[in-house]
Structure formats: C-alpha cells, structure tokens
Amino acid sequence: MPTVDDILKHIGEFNFFQKQTFFLLCLISIAFTPIYVGIVFLGFTPDHRCRSPGVAELSRRCGWSLAEELNYTVPGPGPEGQCLRYEVDWNQSALGCLDPLAGLAANGSPLPLGPCDQGWVYDTPGSSIVTEFNLVCANSWMLDLFQSVVNVGFFIGSLSIGYIADRFGRKPCLLITILINASSGVLMAIAPNYTSMLIFRLIQGLVSKAGWLIGYILITEFVGLNYRRTVAIFYQVAFTVGLLVLAGVAYALPHWRWLQFTVTLPNFCFLLYYWCVPESPRWLISQNKNAKAMKIIKHIAKKNGKPLPESLQSLRPDEEAGEKLNPSFLDLVRTPQIRKHTLILMYNWFTSSVLYQGLIMHMGLAGSNIYLDFFYSALVEFPAAFTIILTIDRVGRRYPWATSNMVAGAACLASAFIPEDLYWLRVTAACLGRMGITVAYEMICLVNAELYPTFIRNLGVLVCSSMCDIGGILTPFLVYRLTDIWHELPLVVFAVVGLIAGGLVVLLPETKGRTLPETIEEVENMQRSKPSILG
C-alpha cells in the first residue's frame, strides 16, 4: 500500500493546495513576531530622571526643552544617580536659567540628595510599559521579568505541544492556541496594572509558540519530501517579514497599548482557518482514521487539478510498525557520540537564543533610532535564509554553521569597541552579528534531527531545543543588568559564548549526504564514516 509521500508524487508535492496553505500558515509565523521580540517596543526605556518639585516650573520660565530639564533633575550619571534627586528649593526667584545649580550650592558644597519619591520624567513622545508602570530604578527588574515570563510560557508550551498535537490532532490544537493567544493579547492591551498584564503575557507565551510550531508541523506534513526543507526555511523567513512589519507598525503607533492591540487583532482572523486548513492526513493515518485521511487527500488532488489513481486509494503509515523501542532521557547521554551531540546541541540552542534575543534587546538600549536600527537588522535575515539554501547541500552543514557562530561572536566583540561616532560601522557590525546568529539559529533547527537515531529523534529535538527557551528566560536579566555595569558588556559576553559555540560545532559530524540514522550504532559510527556523495 502507498504512503502519503507516494500519493503526493502523483497529486502534487507543492502545487496550488500546498502553496495556498503555506501562505495562510506563514501569516501565523508573521503574527508570532510581536510576541517573540515585541519587548523592544513595548518595553522601550527612554531617557528618564527623577522628578524634582519646582523643576517643571523653572523649565517653563526658562523655556527649556525636556532634555535640558532633565539635566537638572539628576545628580550625576550612573544607576545611583538615576534613582536620586536634589533636595533643594527650586522655587527661589533668584535662580538663573543658565546655571541654576550654582546658585543653590553654597561655597561649592555638594547638594543634598534624597530618594526619588515624586515620580519620574521621561523623554519620549509615546509610552511603553516602562513609562506607564514606572519600571525603572528599584523596579527595573520588573521589565526583565516581563520578557522572561513569556519565555517561561514558551518553555512549558513547547514541552506539552508535541503530546497535545499528537493526541488530539494538529488542526483543533492550532485553533485553540489561536483563540487563547488572541484573547490574552487583547486583555493584555487593556490590563489595568502590571500584575494582570504579566499574567496575560504568560498565557500568550504558553500558546503562541505552540501555535507557531503546529503551523510548522502542518506545512511540512502537507508537502512532498523534496520540498519539506525549503518550506521549513521559508516559514522562518515569514517570521522575518513580521519583523519588518512590526518596525513600521511600532513607528506609526508609539503608544504601547495601541501597538499591542493592533498586532493582536489579526490573530482573530486566523480562526477562519477552520474552513481553510484541513487536518494533516499523516496524523489521521497514524490514528487509523484512513477514511478521513483519504477524503482530505482527494480534496488536495481536486485543488491541485490532478486525478488520484485507483491504485493509490488505500493507505499505510509512513513508517511500518516494527520493534518498538521506548525512548529514555538516558539514551541521550548513554553512549559517547550521542552524549557529545546532546551537550553541544543544547549549548548551541542556548547560545542562539541568547544572542538572537539579546542583540535585539540591546538594540533597544542603544539610544539611536530604534525603528531604523530594528528595520536594518531585520533585513539581513533574508540573505541569512538564502545563505542556508545555497550552502546546506553544496558546502554542508558543519562549516557554515560554525562560521556563522564565529561571525556573530566576532561582530559582537567588534561592536563593543567601535566608537559611537562611527555610526554606520556600528550598524554594519550589528547587521553582521544578526545575520550570523540567524544562520546559526535556522541551521540548528535543520541539523538537530539529523544527529539522532529514529526512536529518540523527537525526544532529542525536544530536550535540546528546550534550552532555547531557558536562554530566553535568562537573556533579559543578562542584558539589562550587565548594561548597568557597562553598556557594551553584554556584547562582550555574547562574543565569548558565540565563539565557543562555533568551536564546538566543528566537533560534530557532517550530515550532508547522509540518510537519517536509524540506530544508535549508526550514530556512533557517524564520526568515522564518510557521507555519501549522493545525498
């Protein structure tokens, strides 16, 4: 009896139905972007200083701009200065406009300082969760928590999604995650306080990445074997398109509540997929629902305008049932080569997440034009995807992957020491770093499954990729706390972990031209055997 792949060769591996479904599911990938990296705009931290009584009145009398006013509401640079204020009487009529501090300091003595208990002044025309909930000074850790909690949701959701989608089906799981994601996103936009906003943010994390992954699974199960890798890469390219759209929408809507509301609303439209996207026939066959699977396959054939031969109207699973092995977490570290693969892959998933999210978050603290910087850095993700397509089956996986990590690390190190007045050189280095880590991120998604035998392949991908979300949980604290010590310190840390990741990748075997390993013995011999030139 034929498999789904056998049938797709006759009715179309990537024809009208697959192209239409691919386009619809890519919209989900685009809509996932604001949840993953929206912290750059939602949590933008503008220049801020303690509000001192009387300074605003003096500012109006002297005609100061807000930036000039801020010069007189802080006792000096640094984190301590940002949380203190001058305890002086700013309402004295003798104060001049040129240097009012000179008239307040008697005999050059230092001015008394007090706690910042009158609120803050923000130099921004819009708003963010930082300016609305005053997530600065002693409360700055709450901004870190805002981004970390969504990654906690990613972690829990990703661990559970495999079971849920395999147990109840791709389509119902997709629709439920879409509904919860859209509802929690709207509730977050109208949240009255920080705590409720954080709860809705966590709920979004629990379902949004899960929905993204289900879309990824669906599109790879609808297309033929020859197109599976290509659609997987371009599904991630759709995420990059979302970055560009997000930059434009954030520029047009500088107020965080309107921005959150606007990027959430399209998710409700995805509920229409109930009528547009069918269940995966591969999943139906795995559940012994062959009649329903054949009905969908006939629908695909009709959409593609191709007849379904009578000889292909009976089905069998893609993998024949044989001796079933029960996978165990110990299998990931039991033998030398698989143990090495597991540790290196876990570190690289962690590194890719830290560098990718960290570079985006650090960009939001750079103090230049955040919208243009975000837009430029997102553009380089397109050549990153094409680099993978051009090299993965020509050069291989290992060396382009290792090189991309090292390029990202070297670019981060260079960025840390390039003077601020060399703006375009800094932008170039930042773009190289972003391109490098994007290649590494997409490469590990493709290679991870190629380094494990069949019976622990899903478990290996699940465990290793979970480090991606662990990295996302730690990244906000890493970026925002290290910048308090030295603004460029996170880049130095990124450089070190990126260069180490590149070196470790070289220790992995090349998988170009190899069939997927079936047994532990095949994986253990990968380092010694040479790949086939026919891969």
Salt bridges, closest charged atoms under 4 A:
ASP5 OD1 - ARG228 NH2 3.15
ASP5 OD1 - ARG282 NH2 2.77
ASP47 OD1 - ARG49 NH1 2.51
GLU57 OE2 - ARG60 NH2 3.66
ASP117 OD1 - ARG85 NE 3.34
GLU132 OE2 - ARG257 NH2 2.50
ASP144 OD2 - ARG481 NE 2.81
ASP166 OD1 - ARG170 NH1 2.73
GLU221 OE2 - ARG170 NH2 2.73
ASP318 OD2 - ARG282 NH1 2.89
GLU320 OE2 - ARG316 NH1 3.39
ASP331 OD1 - ARG334 NH2 3.09
GLU381 OE2 - ARG434 NE 2.96
ASP393 OD1 - ARG229 NH1 3.01
ASP393 OD1 - ARG397 NH1 3.21
GLU450 OE2 - ARG229 NH2 3.77
GLU450 OE2 - ARG397 NH2 3.02
ASP469 OD1 - LYS209 NZ 2.88
ASP484 OD2 - ARG481 NH1 2.74
GLU488 OE2 - ARG426 NH2 3.49
GLU488 OE2 - HIS487 ND1 3.24
